[in-house]
Amino acid sequence: MLRTCGRRLVALVLLWHCFAPSSSSAAETCGTVRTSYNPTAALRSDAFTVTPGDPRWSAFLAWAKARKLYTFQIVGLSQAQTGGEGPPGIIFRWATDTVWQKDVVLPFGQALGHMIAERRWRDTDFPEFFFSRGGIFGVDLAERLSALDAQTLRPWQEFFHSVTAPKSPARPRLKARLLSVASDGQSAVIALGQDRATIYLADRLRSDLSLFLTDCAVAEFFEKYDQSKQATPGERAEGAAEASTPEQRVHLPSNQTEMLDTFPLRGKAVYASQCSGCHGVAGDGQGMLTPGWLPRPRNFARGSFRYRSTPSGSPPTDADLFHTVSKGLAGSGMPAFEAILSEQERQDVVSYIKHFSQRFASGSEPRSISVSAPPPETQQRIARGAALYVDSGCPSCHGAEGRGDGRSGQDLKTAEGDPIIPRDLTHKWSFRGGHTPSDIYRRIAGGMDGSSMAAYEEVLEPNDLWALVFYVLSLSPEQRPQAEHRQ
């Protein structure tokens, strides 16, 4: 019995050395493997180079699915989160319980894009954790944890400690796996937890696989492919490019490429690790994490921003951008980075973002809207605001009772052509630009560029603007309503 167990253990160790991505002996073993993919050289032990343009791609996805390579689960915060050195990150465990298993630390921003845009995690998904922390409100996970403490990562530490506990009912939600692959290999259905699924395109699938695999680690696949397909030496898809980084695959105008090379390295590095997954390497809002996401991530190349302190048609100030990066946008996929990035890192990434658009080329700060001191809030002023609400045509979009159900609002589009859902004014907590009186004053005065929300700075006097602010705030209850828990 002991000898049998010993032989099995030795076999497992040898198998691990053959396929483990980081094993030095794996590189030695793969140096002798010759297939149609590498007829004259060793398989690479430092990179995964199969691309969606290779004829092996579809077969590789099927092979990876059968061996459960494309399975992963979130297992917690990286050590850097709890006092160590290095950038913030969340640990993803790939290919669990296989010889390819590997823990990969994703930058916090990229991981949040996955959890918010793809898994669509909300506080209602984790009632056991949030009920004892003020209840559940139906908001996304990042926003809810930020509301507990926006200054530190303590809520995140407590959250992951709770949901990854051995007996936590949330543990099944942390898993994901490849369900099915399209016949052409250009997309796949990914199961996220127990009740959600999403579609990943081929570039996203390859990006994930390259996090933990190398060509050497999957030598078995290349050999089996040759046996089943009778591939010829050096077989490649016609015109297929060699593997490259996401940044190398993006084709920018030559002048913009030159400009990108001059950016401060600190801001560029922060953007690449924390922001590019949603906003895209080129800042065009076409990040790998968010196809089909509405509203789309901001296209920085347009230079048009809705949440500003400046007049309509003007770019935002540095302080406006810094505020958005720090505080996030409620009810959207833009999380708060105040507890994740240092003040200097946030300033650096603001400087980098501005270089995507020529609207910031002058280097001068635009004028900010002057917010007058608010007069006393009275019932008379609220009544005045109610009349102005009707006279200004607000019900056509926001509805007679401010619930966002106006008839004209059903056909609205953004400048990018995406549908607009007018804001429900009876729930001030969903106001993405904030819901303090000054926040709402600026939104009404300056409008929201790229949307149908007009600017009223030159239409209404300051006292009337304040009356409208008081009326809008009167539509929401004093306390944030509790959400219904989804079973």
C-alpha positions in Angstrom: 0.0 0.0 0.0 2.7 2.5 1.0 4.8 1.5 -2.1 1.8 2.1 -4.3 1.1 5.6 -2.8 4.8 6.4 -3.1 4.8 5.5 -6.8 1.7 7.7 -7.3 3.3 10.6 -5.5 6.4 10.3 -7.6 4.3 10.2 -10.8 2.4 13.3 -9.7 5.6 15.2 -9.0 7.0 14.3 -12.4 3.8 15.3 -14.1 3.9 18.7 -12.3 7.5 19.3 -13.4 6.6 18.5 -16.9 3.7 21.0 -17.1 4.1 23.6 -14.3 4.6 27.0 -16.0 7.4 28.1 -13.8 9.4 24.9 -13.5 13.0 25.0 -14.7 12.9 21.3 -15.5 9.8 21.9 -17.6 12.0 24.1 -19.9 14.6 21.3 -20.1 11.9 18.7 -21.0 10.2 21.0 -23.6 13.6 21.7 -25.2 13.4 18.2 -26.7 9.7 18.4 -27.8 9.3 19.1 -31.6 5.9 19.6 -33.1 4.4 21.4 -36.1 4.2 24.4 -33.9 7.9 24.5 -33.0 9.6 22.3 -35.6 13.1 23.7 -35.1 13.2 25.3 -31.6 12.2 24.6 -28.0 8.7 25.4 -26.9 8.8 28.7 -25.0 8.8 28.4 -21.3 8.3 32.1 -20.7 5.2 32.9 -22.7 2.0 31.5 -24.2 2.1 32.4 -27.9 -1.0 30.7 -29.4 -3.2 33.3 -30.9 -6.8 33.3 -32.1 -5.4 33.5 -35.7 -3.6 30.2 -35.4 -5.3 27.1 -36.8 -4.8 25.4 -33.5 -6.8 28.0 -31.5 -10.2 26.3 -31.5 -8.7 22.9 -30.8 -6.7 24.4 -28.0 -9.8 25.9 -26.3 -11.6 22.5 -26.5 -8.5 20.8 -25.0 -8.3 23.4 -22.3 -12.0 23.0 -21.4 -11.7 19.3 -21.2 -8.8 19.6 -18.8 -10.4 22.4 -16.8 -7.6 24.8 -17.5 -10.1 27.6 -18.0 -11.5 27.6 -14.5 -10.8 30.2 -11.9 -11.9 31.5 -8.6 -11.2 34.6 -6.5 -9.4 33.7 -3.3 -8.7 37.1 -1.7 -6.4 40.1 -1.5 -2.7 40.0 -2.3 -0.2 40.3 0.5 0.5 43.8 -0.7 -3.0 44.7 0.6 -2.2 43.8 4.1 1.1 45.6 4.7 3.4 44.1 2.1 5.1 45.9 -0.8 3.9 46.1 -4.4 0.7 47.3 -6.2 -2.8 46.5 -4.9 -4.2 43.3 -6.2 -6.8 40.6 -5.9 -5.8 37.0 -6.2 -7.3 34.8 -8.9 -6.6 31.0 -8.7 -6.5 29.5 -12.2 -6.9 25.8 -13.2 -7.8 24.8 -9.6 -6.8 21.2 -8.6 -4.9 20.6 -11.8 -1.1 20.5 -12.5 -1.5 23.9 -14.1 -2.9 25.6 -11.0 -1.5 29.0 -10.4 -2.4 32.0 -8.3 -2.3 35.3 -10.3 -2.6 38.8 -8.7 -4.6 41.1 -10.9 -4.3 44.9 -10.3 -7.2 46.1 -8.2 -8.7 48.2 -11.0 -8.8 45.3 -13.5 -10.2 43.0 -10.9 -13.0 45.5 -10.1 -13.8 45.7 -13.8 -14.4 42.0 -13.8 -16.4 41.9 -10.6 -18.6 44.9 -11.5 -19.0 44.6 -15.3 -19.0 40.9 -15.7 -20.0 39.2 -12.5 -22.3 42.2 -11.7 -21.8 41.7 -8.0 -24.0 43.8 -5.7 -24.4 44.0 -2.0 -27.6 41.9 -2.4 -25.4 39.0 -3.5 -23.7 38.9 -0.1 -26.4 39.6 2.5 -24.7 37.6 5.2 -21.9 40.2 5.1 -23.8 43.4 4.6 -26.9 42.9 6.7 -24.8 43.5 9.8 -23.1 46.5 8.3 -26.2 48.7 7.6 -28.3 46.6 5.4 -28.4 46.0 1.6 -29.2 48.7 -0.9 -28.9 47.0 -4.3 -25.7 48.8 -5.3 -22.5 47.3 -6.8 -19.9 45.8 -4.5 -17.2 48.4 -4.9 -19.6 51.3 -4.2 -21.0 49.5 -1.1 -17.6 48.7 0.4 -16.4 52.2 -0.4 -19.4 53.6 1.6 -18.3 51.6 4.6 -14.8 53.3 4.5 -13.6 55.1 1.5 -10.1 55.9 3.0 -8.8 52.4 3.6 -9.0 48.8 2.3 -10.3 47.5 5.6 -13.8 46.8 4.2 -12.2 44.8 1.4 -10.1 42.8 3.8 -13.1 42.0 6.0 -15.2 41.1 2.9 -12.7 38.6 1.4 -12.0 37.2 4.8 -15.7 36.5 5.2 -16.7 35.2 1.8 -13.6 32.9 1.4 -14.1 31.3 4.8 -14.5 27.5 4.5 -18.2 27.5 5.4 -19.2 30.7 3.7 -22.4 30.4 1.6 -20.8 32.9 -0.8 -17.9 30.6 -1.8 -19.7 29.2 -4.9 -20.1 32.8 -6.2 -16.4 33.1 -6.4 -15.9 30.5 -9.0 -16.0 30.6 -12.8 -15.5 28.1 -15.7 -15.6 27.8 -19.4 -19.0 26.4 -20.4 -18.9 26.3 -24.2 -16.8 27.4 -27.1 -18.1 28.8 -30.5 -17.2 26.5 -33.4 -14.8 29.2 -34.8 -13.1 29.7 -31.4 -13.8 33.4 -31.5 -16.0 33.5 -28.4 -16.9 31.4 -25.4 -19.6 31.3 -22.7 -18.2 31.7 -19.2 -20.2 30.6 -16.2 -19.7 33.1 -13.3 -20.7 31.5 -10.0 -24.0 29.7 -9.8 -26.4 32.0 -11.7 -24.6 34.2 -14.2 -22.8 33.9 -17.4 -21.1 36.1 -19.9 -19.5 35.9 -23.3 -15.7 36.4 -23.7 -14.2 37.2 -27.1 -11.1 35.4 -28.3 -8.7 38.2 -27.3 -10.0 38.2 -23.8 -9.7 34.4 -23.6 -6.1 34.5 -24.8 -5.2 37.3 -22.4 -6.5 35.3 -19.5 -4.7 32.1 -20.6 -1.4 34.0 -20.9 -1.6 34.9 -17.3 -0.7 31.5 -16.1 0.3 29.3 -19.1 3.3 28.9 -21.3 3.8 27.0 -24.5 6.0 24.6 -22.6 3.3 24.0 -20.0 0.9 22.7 -22.7 3.3 20.6 -24.7 0.9 17.8 -24.5 -1.6 19.8 -26.6 0.8 20.4 -29.4 1.7 16.8 -29.6 -1.9 15.6 -29.5 -2.9 18.2 -32.1 -0.3 16.8 -34.5 -1.5 13.3 -33.9 -5.1 14.1 -34.6 -4.7 16.7 -37.3 -1.6 15.4 -39.1 -0.3 18.9 -39.1 2.7 19.8 -41.2 5.9 21.3 -39.8 5.7 25.0 -39.3 1.9 25.1 -39.8 0.7 28.7 -39.2 -2.5 30.5 -40.0 -1.9 32.7 -43.1 -1.1 36.2 -41.9 -1.2 35.2 -38.3 0.9 37.5 -36.1 3.1 36.4 -33.3 1.9 36.9 -29.7 2.0 40.4 -28.5 1.0 42.4 -25.5 -2.4 44.2 -25.5 -0.6 47.5 -26.0 1.3 46.2 -29.0 -1.9 45.0 -30.7 -3.5 48.4 -30.5 -2.9 50.4 -33.7 -2.8 54.1 -33.0 -2.2 57.0 -35.4 1.5 57.7 -35.7 1.3 61.1 -34.1 -0.7 59.8 -31.2 1.8 56.9 -30.8 4.6 59.4 -30.5 2.7 61.5 -28.0 2.0 58.4 -25.9 5.7 57.7 -25.7 6.2 61.1 -24.0 3.8 60.5 -21.2 5.0 60.4 -17.6 5.9 56.8 -17.0 4.2 56.8 -13.5 0.8 57.8 -14.9 1.2 55.4 -17.9 2.0 52.5 -15.6 -1.0 53.2 -13.3 -3.3 53.6 -16.2 -2.1 50.3 -17.8 -2.6 48.3 -14.7 -5.7 49.9 -13.2 -7.7 51.5 -16.0 -7.0 50.0 -19.4 -9.1 46.9 -18.9 -12.2 49.1 -19.1 -11.1 52.3 -20.8 -8.8 50.6 -23.3 -5.1 50.9 -23.9 -5.8 53.7 -26.4 -8.3 55.5 -24.0 -11.1 54.9 -26.4 -13.5 53.1 -24.0 -13.0 49.8 -25.7 -11.4 47.9 -22.9 -11.2 44.1 -23.0 -13.3 43.7 -19.9 -16.4 45.6 -21.0 -17.8 44.7 -24.4 -21.6 45.4 -24.4 -21.3 47.3 -21.1 -23.8 50.2 -20.9 -23.0 52.9 -20.1 -19.7 52.4 -21.9 -16.5 53.5 -20.1 -15.6 57.0 -21.0 -13.8 57.5 -24.3 -11.0 59.8 -23.2 -10.1 60.6 -26.8 -13.3 62.6 -27.2 -12.4 64.8 -24.3 -16.1 65.1 -23.3 -17.0 64.6 -19.7 -20.3 64.8 -18.0 -19.3 65.3 -14.4 -17.5 68.6 -14.3 -17.5 71.9 -12.4 -17.1 73.8 -15.7 -19.6 75.3 -18.1 -21.2 73.2 -20.9 -18.7 72.6 -23.7 -15.7 73.0 -21.5 -13.3 70.3 -20.5 -13.1 69.4 -16.8 -10.5 70.8 -14.4 -7.8 68.6 -13.0 -9.7 68.7 -9.7 -12.8 67.3 -11.5 -10.9 64.4 -12.9 -9.1 63.8 -9.6 -12.4 63.7 -7.8 -13.9 61.2 -10.2 -10.9 58.9 -10.0 -10.9 59.2 -6.2 -14.7 59.0 -5.5 -15.9 57.0 -8.5 -19.3 57.4 -10.1 -22.3 55.9 -8.2 -24.4 53.4 -10.0 -21.8 52.9 -12.8 -18.8 50.7 -13.3 -16.4 53.4 -12.3 -15.2 52.5 -8.8 -13.6 54.8 -6.2 -9.8 54.5 -6.2 -9.2 56.6 -3.1 -8.4 53.6 -0.9 -6.6 51.8 -3.7 -4.2 54.3 -5.2 -2.1 56.9 -3.4 -2.8 60.6 -3.9 0.3 60.9 -6.2 -0.8 57.9 -8.3 -4.2 59.4 -8.8 -2.6 62.7 -9.8 -0.3 60.9 -12.2 -3.1 59.0 -13.9 -5.1 62.2 -14.3 -2.2 63.8 -16.1 -1.9 60.7 -18.3 -5.7 60.7 -19.1 -5.6 64.3 -20.3 -3.0 63.4 -23.0 -5.6 61.3 -24.9 -7.5 64.4 -26.1 -6.3 67.6 -27.8 -8.9 69.5 -25.7 -6.4 69.6 -22.9 -3.5 70.6 -25.2 -3.6 74.3 -24.2 -2.6 73.4 -20.6 -4.8 76.2 -19.2 -7.5 75.4 -16.6 -11.1 76.2 -17.8 -13.4 78.4 -15.8 -15.4 76.8 -13.0 -19.0 77.5 -12.5 -19.6 79.9 -9.7 -21.7 78.3 -7.0 -23.4 81.0 -4.9 -24.0 80.6 -1.2 -27.3 78.7 -0.8 -30.3 80.6 0.6 -32.3 79.0 3.4 -34.3 76.0 2.3 -38.0 76.7 2.8 -41.3 75.2 1.7 -41.8 78.3 -0.5 -38.5 77.8 -2.3 -39.3 74.1 -2.8 -42.7 75.1 -4.3 -40.9 77.5 -6.5 -38.5 74.7 -7.6 -41.5 72.5 -8.4 -42.9 75.1 -10.7 -39.5 75.6 -12.4 -39.2 71.9 -12.8 -42.4 71.9 -14.9 -41.7 75.2 -16.7 -38.2 74.0 -17.7 -39.5 70.9 -19.4 -37.9 68.4 -16.9 -41.0 66.1 -16.7 -40.6 65.2 -20.4 -37.5 63.1 -19.5 -37.5 62.7 -15.7 -41.3 62.2 -15.4 -44.0 64.2 -13.6 -42.9 62.7 -10.3 -39.2 62.6 -11.1 -39.0 58.8 -11.5 -37.1 58.9 -14.8 -40.2 57.7 -16.7 -40.9 60.7 -19.0 -42.1 59.9 -22.4 -39.4 61.8 -24.3 -36.7 60.0 -22.2 -37.5 56.7 -23.8 -35.8 57.6 -27.1 -32.8 59.5 -25.9 -29.2 58.7 -27.0 -25.8 59.7 -25.9 -23.3 61.3 -28.3 -21.9 57.8 -28.8 -25.3 56.5 -29.8 -26.0 54.5 -26.6 -29.5 54.6 -25.0 -30.0 57.0 -22.1 -32.1 56.2 -19.1 -33.0 59.5 -17.4 -32.0 59.6 -13.8 -34.6 58.7 -11.2 -34.7 61.8 -9.1 -36.4 60.1 -6.2 -33.3 58.1 -5.4 -30.5 60.7 -4.9 -28.0 58.0 -4.0 -27.8 57.0 -7.7 -26.7 60.5 -8.8 -23.3 59.7 -10.4 -21.9 63.2 -9.8 -22.9 63.2 -6.1 -26.0 64.3 -4.3 -24.9 67.2 -2.1 -26.7 70.5 -2.9 -23.6 71.9 -4.5 -23.2 68.8 -6.7 -26.8 69.1 -8.0 -26.4 72.8 -8.5 -23.4 72.2 -10.8 -25.2 69.5 -12.7 -28.2 71.7 -13.4 -26.1 74.8 -14.2 -23.4 73.1 -16.4 -25.5 70.3 -17.9 -24.0 67.0 -19.0 -22.0 67.1 -22.2 -22.7 64.2 -24.6 -26.2 63.7 -23.1 -29.6 65.3 -23.4 -29.2 67.1 -20.0 -29.0 70.8 -20.9 -27.1 73.5 -19.1 -29.2 76.1 -17.2 -26.5 78.5 -16.0 -27.5 81.2 -18.4 -31.2 80.4 -18.2 -32.0 80.6 -14.5 -30.9 83.0 -11.8 -28.9 81.5 -8.9 -31.9 81.7 -6.5 -34.0 79.8 -9.0 -31.2 77.2 -9.5 -31.2 76.7 -5.7 -35.0 76.4 -5.7 -34.7 73.7 -8.3 -32.0 72.0 -6.2 -34.2 72.0 -3.1 -37.1 70.6 -5.0 -35.0 67.7 -6.5 -33.7 66.8 -3.1 -37.2 66.9 -1.7 -38.1 64.0 -4.0 -35.9 61.5 -2.2 -36.6 60.0 1.3 -34.4 61.0 4.2 -32.9 57.5 4.6 -31.6 55.3 1.8 -34.2 52.6 1.1 -33.3 48.9 1.8 -33.2 46.6 -1.2 -35.0 43.3 -1.5 -32.7 40.3 -1.2 -32.6 38.1 -4.2 -32.7 34.4 -3.3 
